[in-house]
Amino acid sequence: MRILLIKPRWLVKDGVYRFLTHISFEPLHLGILAALSDGHEVTIVDNDWDAIPYERLFDLVGITATTFSSQRAFDLADRFHSKGVKVVIGGVHACLMPEECLQHADAIVIGEAEYVWPLLLKDAATGTLKRIYQQDRPTVMDDVPVPRRDLLRQNRLVGMIQATRGCNHSCKFCYLPHVPWHQHRRRSPEKVYEELKGMKQDIVFFVDDNLFVDEDYALALCEKIAPLKKAWSVQAPTTITKNLPLLRAMQKSGCFFVQVGFQTVHADSLERAGVVQNRVENYQEVVRRFHQHGILVQGFFIFGFDNEDQRIFKTAETCIKQMGLEDALLYILTPYPGTPIYHQLKRQGRLLAHDREKLGWANAVFQPARMTSKELERGVQTTYENLYHFFKRQAPLRILSPKWLPFFLRHPRILGVVVQALNRRVRIIRD
């Protein structure tokens, strides 16, 4: 069969993901499906960068959908349906809203696909496609094949890799506890090493939700990959800064940048969100320990919890400036279908009418308790503006410091990405 796999467009110009403007975030999951499609002709399209090849003939189209890209996914599905092509939808949204996805697809995949994709292809080829495919067990990570990177639009500077899946936390705003792959599983360090060794990029980003659930595993992985001398980045929890041997191993193996979910600067908001692993009073120490080990830090923060009024923005700005971060991403609380916060707001009648594209963490899609939705958006926008000037002033001090200047001299292209990103304003309020 001729198979087309699509990641719908989701990047927003001047949006919160400003560091990704020049770095394509490879859809590794589609590369994995391609690796499981022996005997078929597979095309992968990342619609953030490439056009959809409507003029070509395909027998099957697979589309991965998040909630905020779901309307685009449905539009794509409907258009291919009108051409008589069979369509399969998978991804987060197929797990959270399966009945909705079935209105636009011949079949959906709920959860992971490694064990059901070959069966789905066999059924599609014989005209016996079922409506729903769902694995009866979590994927063993060592069963996951190396993605077909030759079919992906690879960035010459930064590559993507995955070592683990799942997370052990139960944050109330997060969809992960409500999808089949939430259970944390690990890929053997040897397999990660072999895949990394075969990647052409010297800089890699681990796309794991939480690589550090098992800190002994993370330590072993760092020790295994250290000889490759790759520079790498990853999402990291605040808790690992208590593990100094792990921090030393991260530094020795090439970790230069972490994205940390501090989530909020308000202790009551942490409790309401179920973020039990963070302590506001420890934030500066968390950043300091990463810095001690030569690791730059970008912080993630969410606004809009029910205890917060407009004073939260000035409080957050002051706290973020004092923490010593290199950058901050500011999100607006977004109630994803299936999460406790979504059910609470729906029950209270506080969900606002909105386009699906607004569910990308940059818009107020619900009525906050102690401010208006517009005040929430304006507050985040103003905080972004104030921090923009602050981080831009701080950047030369970081780049030229003896601790980090050698890294940037070894990787001048990554310096170019950083400079471009820090000079790009984030706009969440648009005319």
N, C-alpha and C positions, 0 to 999 in steps of 0.2 A: 504494500500500500504506500501511497504518497501521503505523508503525515506532516502537518503544520502545527507547531507548538508556539503559543503566543503568551508573552507577558504584556498586558495592556499598559498604556502610558500611565505613569503616576507621578513623575517628577513635575514640580511646579516652578516656573521661572521666578527667581528671587524668593523662593520658598525657604523653609527652615533648613532643608538639607543642602546648604550652599556649598559644602565641601564636595558634594557629589556632582556638581555641575560639569566638571571635566573628567569625572571618573565613572565609568559605567559599572553599575552594581549588578554583576552577572547573575542571571537567574539559574543558579546551579541546579535547582530541582528539575528544570527542563532539560538540562544537560544530562542529568541522571536518567530521566525517562528515555532520552535518545539512546543512552548506552544500553538500555533494556529493550531496545527496538531492533534487534538483529533481524536482518532480512528485509527491512523496510527502508524507504527513502525518507529521511527526516530533515525538515527545515525548522530552525528556531528563529523567532523574531522577537526582539526586545523593542517594543513600540516607543520607548523613550528616545530611541536613537534611529530606528529603521522603520520604513513604511510597511504597511501590511500588503502582501502581494496578492491582492484580490484577483488579478488577471491570470494567476496560475491555477492549475487544476490540482485539487487535493481530494483524497478519499476520506480523510479524517482530520478534524481540527481539534486540538486540545488547548484550553484556555485556563490559565491560573488566575484566580480572582481573590482580591482582598475586598473588604467591605467598601472602602473608598474608591476602588477601581471597578466595583461590580457593575455599575451602569455601563461603563465602557465595555466591560466583558460581555454584557448582554447585547449591546449594540453590535459587537463583532459577531457574536453567536447568531443573532437574527439575520445578519447580512449573509453569512455563509449558509445558513439554513435556506435562505431564499434562492441559493444556487444549487440546492439539493445535496449539500455536504453534511455528513454526520458530525455532530459537535459533542465534545466532552468538556465539562467544567470541573475543575478541582481547586484546591487551595483553601485558605482560611474561610472564605465565604461559603463554600460548599459544605463546610462543617457546621458553621453557625446558622445558615439559612438554606438547608437542602431543598425544601419544597419550592422556594423562590427560584433557585437555580434550575430546578427541573422544568420550570416553565419555559426555559430558553435552551435547554440542552437535551440531546437524546439520552445522555447518561451523565452521571456525576460520580466523582471519586471522593469519598468521605475519609479524610485522614491520609495516612501515608500510602504510597502507591507501589512500592518496590515489589510486593508479592502478588499484587492484583493486575498490574499493568500488562504483563505478558498474556494473561487470560483475557483482558479487555481487548487487546489487539487481535487475538484469535477469534473472539466473538464478533468483532467488527468486520473482520475479513470474511467470515461465514454468514454475515447478515443476522446474527443472533444476539446483538448487543442488548445487555440488560440495562435497566434504568439506574441501578445503584450498585457500586462496587465499594466494598469496605473490607479491609483486612481483618482477620480474626485474631491477630496478635501484633504487637509492636514490631517494627523492623529491627533486626539485630544489626547494629551499625557496621560490623565487619562484612555484612552482606551487601552493603551499598557500593555500587560500582563507581569507579572514577568517572566524573562527568565528561561528556563529549565536548571538551573545550574547543575543539576544532570547528564546532558548529555555533559556538557562542561568539558574540562580538567582544573580544577581549581587549582590555586596556593594557597598553604596553608597560604602564608604570605600576599598577596595583592589580594583583590577582585575588580571587576569593577562594576560600576553602572552608570546610566544615569538619569538626572533630567530634562534636557531641550534638545531641538534640534534647530539648526539654529543659525544664527548670523546676526546682523544688519549692519555689515561693508561690504564694497564693494571693498576690496583689489583686484587689477587687476591681481595678480598672483594666486588667490585662486579660486578653482572650486565651492565653496559653493554658490555664487550668481547665479550659472547656473544650479543648480539641484533643483528638486521640493521641497526638505525639507529645503530650505534656510530660510523660514519664522520662526522667533523665537517663540517657544511655550514652555509652562511650565507645569510640572507635579505637582500636588498638594503636598505641603510639607508633608501632612499626608501619602500619598502613598509612597513617598520616604522614610519616617521614617519607615514604616512597612517593606519595602523591606530591608533596611539597618539592621533593627532589626533581620531579618531572616538570615542574612549573617554570616558565621562562622568566617570570617577574622576580625581582629582588625584594619587593615589598608586597606583603600579603595581608589580607584582612580576614580574620576568622569570623564567620557569620553566625556563630553559635549564640543562642539566647543566653546561656550561662555555662561557659566552659568550666567554671570553678566549683560546681556543686560537690564534686569529689576532688578535694585539694591535693590528695596524694596522686591522683591520676594527672592533674594539671602539672604537678611537679615532675612526674615521670615524663610527660609529654615535652616539657621544656628541655629537660636533659637530653631527650632523644633528638630533638630537632636543632639543638644548638650548633652542631658541626656544619649545618647547611648555611649558617650566617645570613639567614633571611632577616629583614626588618619586618616586624609584624605588629598588628593592632587588633584589639578585641574589646567587646563589652565586658566590663568587670564589676562585681559587687563591691560595696564598701568593706565588707567583712574580711577580704583577703589581705588587707594591710596589716592585720594582726599576725600573719604568717610570714615572718621575715625570710626564712629559707626559700619560700615560694617566690617572694619578690626578687630575691637575689637570682633565682633561676630564671625568672622572666627577663630580667635585665641581661643576664649572660646569654640567653638564647635569642635576643634581638628585639624584645618588646619595647617599643618606643612611644606608644600612644594608647590610652584606654578611654573608653566612653563609660561613664559611671552614672547609674540611675540614682541620684540623690533624691529625686522625685519632688521634694518640697522642702522649704525651710521652716515649716510650721509643724511642731511636734504633734498637735492635735490632728492635722491633716494626714500625717503618717499613720496615726492610729485608725482614722476613718478609712484610709485606703488599704489597710491590712499590710502595710510595709513594716514588718516587725524587725527587719534586719538593719535598719538605719537609725542613727541617733544624730540629731542636728548638732549637738554640742561636740561631736567628733569630726565634723566635716573638714575643718581646717587640718586636723591631724592626718586624716585620710589622704588629703592632697599632698601634704608635706612628705608622707612616707613614700608615695609614688615618686615624687620629685627626687627624694633621696636616692632612688634607684634609677634615675635617668629617664623616667616615664612621664610624658606630658599627659594632661588630663582635660577632657571635655566633660562637662556636667550636664545631665538632663534634669529638667524641672517641670512640674505640672501645676497649672493654676485652675481654680474653679471649684475647689472642694467647698462643702456647705458651710464650714465655719469661717470662710475667708470673705472679707470685704475688701474695699479698694486699698486699704492700708497694706495689704499683702505685697503689693508691687514694690513699694519703697523698701519694705523690710527685705524682700528677696534681692533687690538690687544691691543693697548695702551688704548683705550676707555673701552674695556671690563675689563682690569685689574684694571682700576680706578673705575669701577662701584660697586665693592664689591660682585659680583656674586659668587655663589658656583660652577657653571658649565655653559658651553655654548654649544649649538648645532649650528653648522655652516652648512647652506644649500647653494647649488648652485641653482640659479633661474631656475625653471623648468616650461616650457610652457605647461601646461595641455590643451588638446583639449577643446575648448569651452570657454577658457578665453581670455580676450582682448589681453594679451601679446602673446598668441599663434597666434592669427589672425594677429597681427602686424608683428611678425617674419616670419610667412608664407608668408605674402604679400611682405615682403622685401627679400625673398629668403634666409633667414638666418638659417632655421632649418637644422640640420645635420642628415645624415643617422645614425640610431642607433637601438640597440635592445630595446624592450619595458622595459626590466629590468633596463635600464639606467635612466628611468623616476622616480627614487626614491629620487630625490633631492641631490644626491651625485655625479652627473656627469654633465659635460657641454654638452648639447645636442643641442646647438645653437651656432652661431658665435657671440661672444660679440663685442661690438662696438669699444672698446679701448684696447683690448688685444686679444690674441688668446685663443681658448678653452683650450688648454693645459696649458697656463699661468694661466687661471682662476682655473683650477683644482689644479695645483701646489701651487698657492697662498693660497687656502683654506687648502690644506694638510699641508703646512708649518705653517700656523696660528694655526691649530689643534695641531701640534707638540709643538709649543711654549707655547700654553695655557695648554697643558697636564702637562708640568713641573710646570707651575705656580699654577694650581689648586691642583696638588698633594702636593705642599709645603703648600698651604693655608688650606688644609683639616683638619690637626690636630688642627689648631687654632679654626676652627669652631666646630669640634666635642667635643673638651675639654672645650669650653667656658661655663660659668655658664648658659648661655641662652639656649643651646641646648644639653648639656651633659645629663640632666635628661631624655630627650626624648629618646636619644640613649640607655641609660641604661634600660629604660622600653621596648625598642624594639631592642634588640641586633641583631636580625636577619636582620633588615633593615640596621643596621650598617655594617653587613657583605656584603650586596648587594652594599652599597655605596663604601666600600673599594675596592671590586673587580672591580667595574666599573671605579673608578678613577685610577686603575692600568692597565686598558686596553686601549691601544692606538687605535685611530680611523684611519682606512686606507681607503681612497677613491680612491687612485691610486694603481692599482694592475697590476702585471706583466702578 
